[in-house]
Amino acid sequence: MTRRYVTDLKDGDIVDEVFLVADKQLRANRNAALYLTVDLRDRTGVVNGRMWNVMEESCNHIQIGGFVRIKGKVQLYQGTLQLILTHIDAVAASNIDPVDFESMTSQKIEELFAQLRTILLGFENAQLRTLMECFLLDDPLMRLLAETPAGVKAHHAYRGGLIEHIVS
């Protein structure tokens, strides 16, 4: 089965997928019944999920920063998509592909490398240009450049952010 990301979700969709828990809160409604609200994230975005009439102890295994498999239905509520959950269960991090949950540049890495190559090979000084060619021929270095964020929190803080920052 193909992975469905947050940006793929549409009103009315039935969902059975793994997400990263970005936030979790147990709340009481006006009748004092408990419900769970979770922000579920993948590399494309965040969607809020709600599970009605839960018991506090049934939510203890759900941890912020952990992974969960959810089942539910996408619903449009006040102009925003949310998931109405029928099932939520913790999933071991060893059972997921971390790439599905890492934010990444919206630009194509190949195009960013083409721009970088043009910049580096455009050096007029022959010695500097030769040095830049050595960098470009270093495959492990270029692979790291493609995967590394430029910052930790705000500034290009996503996969491919460093190369995007360099060429911008």
C-alpha positions as CSV (number, residue, x, y, z in Angstrom):
1,M,0.0,0.0,0.0
2,T,1.3,3.5,-0.9
3,R,2.0,5.9,1.9
4,R,-0.5,8.8,2.1
5,Y,0.8,12.1,3.4
6,V,-1.0,14.9,5.1
7,T,-1.1,16.9,1.9
8,D,-2.9,13.9,0.1
9,L,-5.8,13.9,2.6
10,K,-9.2,14.9,1.4
11,D,-12.6,15.3,3.1
12,G,-14.3,12.0,3.5
13,D,-11.1,9.9,3.1
14,I,-10.7,6.8,5.3
15,V,-7.2,6.7,6.7
16,D,-5.0,3.9,8.1
17,E,-1.5,5.4,8.4
18,V,1.5,6.1,10.6
19,F,2.2,9.7,11.8
20,L,4.6,11.4,14.2
21,V,2.8,12.9,17.3
22,A,3.7,16.6,17.3
23,D,1.4,17.4,20.2
24,K,-1.1,15.6,22.5
25,Q,-3.7,16.8,24.8
26,L,-6.4,15.1,26.8
27,R,-9.4,17.4,27.2
28,A,-12.9,17.3,28.7
29,N,-15.9,18.4,26.7
30,R,-18.8,20.3,28.2
31,N,-20.3,17.1,29.5
32,A,-17.0,16.2,31.2
33,A,-16.4,13.3,28.8
34,L,-12.7,13.0,27.9
35,Y,-11.4,13.3,24.3
36,L,-7.9,13.1,22.8
37,T,-6.6,15.7,20.5
38,V,-3.3,15.1,18.7
39,D,-1.3,17.0,16.1
40,L,-0.1,14.4,13.6
41,R,2.9,15.2,11.4
42,D,4.7,13.8,8.4
43,R,7.2,15.5,6.0
44,T,4.4,17.3,4.2
45,G,2.5,18.9,7.1
46,V,0.4,18.6,10.2
47,V,-3.2,17.5,10.7
48,N,-5.2,17.5,13.9
49,G,-6.8,14.3,15.0
50,R,-9.5,13.8,17.6
51,M,-10.7,10.7,19.4
52,W,-13.9,11.1,21.3
53,N,-14.9,9.4,24.6
54,V,-11.5,8.1,25.7
55,M,-10.2,6.9,29.0
56,E,-7.1,8.6,30.4
57,E,-5.2,5.4,30.8
58,S,-5.9,4.4,27.2
59,C,-3.9,7.4,26.0
60,N,-0.8,7.0,28.2
61,H,1.0,5.0,25.5
62,I,0.8,8.0,23.1
63,Q,3.9,10.2,23.5
64,I,4.8,13.5,21.9
65,G,7.7,12.7,19.5
66,G,6.6,9.1,19.2
67,F,4.9,7.4,16.2
68,V,1.3,6.2,16.0
69,R,-0.8,4.2,13.6
70,I,-4.2,5.8,13.4
71,K,-7.4,4.7,11.8
72,G,-10.1,7.3,11.1
73,K,-11.9,9.5,8.7
74,V,-11.0,12.9,7.3
75,Q,-13.5,15.6,8.1
76,L,-13.7,19.2,7.0
77,Y,-14.5,21.3,10.1
78,Q,-14.7,25.1,10.0
79,G,-12.6,25.1,6.8
80,T,-9.8,22.9,8.1
81,L,-9.3,19.2,7.6
82,Q,-9.1,17.1,10.7
83,L,-9.1,13.3,11.4
84,I,-11.8,11.7,13.5
85,L,-10.0,8.8,15.0
86,T,-11.4,5.4,15.7
87,H,-8.1,3.8,16.6
88,I,-4.7,5.0,17.7
89,D,-1.8,2.9,18.8
90,A,1.9,3.5,19.4
91,V,4.4,2.2,16.8
92,A,8.1,1.5,17.4
93,A,10.4,3.9,15.7
94,S,12.4,0.9,14.3
95,N,9.3,0.0,12.2
96,I,9.1,3.3,10.3
97,D,11.1,5.1,7.5
98,P,12.4,8.3,9.1
99,V,12.4,10.0,5.6
100,D,8.6,10.0,5.7
101,F,8.7,12.4,8.7
102,E,11.5,14.7,7.9
103,S,10.6,18.1,6.5
104,M,12.4,18.7,3.2
105,T,13.0,21.4,0.7
106,S,10.2,22.0,-1.8
107,Q,12.8,22.5,-4.6
108,K,14.3,19.7,-6.6
109,I,17.7,18.7,-5.3
110,E,19.0,18.1,-8.8
111,E,18.1,21.6,-9.8
112,L,19.8,23.0,-6.7
113,F,22.9,21.0,-7.6
114,A,22.9,22.3,-11.1
115,Q,22.8,25.9,-9.7
116,L,25.6,25.1,-7.3
117,R,27.7,23.6,-10.0
118,T,27.3,26.7,-12.1
119,I,28.3,28.9,-9.2
120,L,31.3,26.9,-8.2
121,L,32.6,26.3,-11.7
122,G,32.2,30.0,-12.4
123,F,35.2,31.0,-10.3
124,E,37.6,33.0,-12.4
125,N,40.6,32.0,-10.3
126,A,41.9,28.7,-11.7
127,Q,43.1,27.4,-8.3
128,L,39.8,28.1,-6.6
129,R,37.9,26.6,-9.5
130,T,40.0,23.4,-9.2
131,L,39.2,23.3,-5.5
132,M,35.5,23.6,-6.2
133,E,35.7,20.8,-8.7
134,C,37.2,18.6,-6.0
135,F,34.3,19.4,-3.8
136,L,31.8,18.5,-6.6
137,L,33.6,15.2,-7.2
138,D,33.4,14.2,-3.5
139,D,30.2,12.1,-3.6
140,P,29.9,11.6,0.2
141,L,30.2,15.3,0.7
142,M,27.6,16.1,-1.9
143,R,25.2,13.5,-0.5
144,L,25.6,15.2,2.9
145,L,25.0,18.6,1.4
146,A,21.8,17.4,-0.2
147,E,20.5,15.9,3.1
148,T,21.6,18.5,5.7
149,P,19.5,21.3,7.1
150,A,21.0,24.8,7.2
151,G,19.7,25.4,10.7
152,V,18.2,23.7,13.7
153,K,14.9,25.6,14.2
154,A,14.1,28.4,11.9
155,H,16.5,29.1,9.0
156,H,16.2,26.4,6.3
157,A,15.7,23.9,9.1
158,Y,14.8,21.0,6.8
159,R,16.4,18.3,4.7
160,G,18.1,19.9,1.7
161,G,18.0,23.3,3.5
162,L,21.8,23.8,3.4
163,I,22.1,23.5,-0.4
164,E,19.0,25.6,-0.8
165,H,20.6,28.3,1.4
166,I,23.9,28.2,-0.4
167,V,22.4,28.8,-3.9
168,S,19.8,31.4,-2.7
